[in-house]
Amino acid sequence: MTFTMKSTMRIMTGFSRLSLSLRAALVALVALAALGVTAAYADSGFVRFNVIKAGFVIGGSAGSGTLSFQGRSYPIAIGGLSYGFTFGASDTNFRGTVSNIRRPSDVEGVYAAAGAGAALGAGAGAIVLTNQKGAVLSISGRSVGAIVAADLNGMAITIR
């Protein structure tokens, strides 16, 4: 069996194409595995906090609570502002879940919402919010007080 320069070049080109295809497949496989690994590490936790809100056109809210994540508890602080039609005051106890987090600090950030509501005495509500890191906060709460609101508001959560 004799090899000519032309047949040797064909064989080398075939290996090169195979090598290029193999490399592309390997890169695609590693990328898919990395996506699967990061999605697998996303976790969820539980939150519980109390917020006191008061206002007359411009409102403010403040509160504190706890994040439970991977068997540990982390104290959190809540602060917020609202602007719109707000009159009165309320005290709300929230509880729920926070998902799509990898570490406790992923909960920190600003959560924004537009809402309308009224409470005289006891009331209840639920909301789902997302922060800039992609954490999804799904909470429900029971409030006590006398408040009427149709406003834009933001809530900032920090770990203390």
Secondary structure, 3 states (H helix, E strand, C coil): CCCCHHHHHHHHHHHHHHHHHHHHHHHHHHHHHHHHHHHHHCEEEEEEEEEEEEEEEEEEEEEEEEEEECCEEEEEEEEEEEEEEEEEEEEEEEEEEEEEECCHHHHCEEEEEEEEEEEEEEEEEEEEEECCCCCEEEEEEEEEEEEEEEEEEEEEEEEC
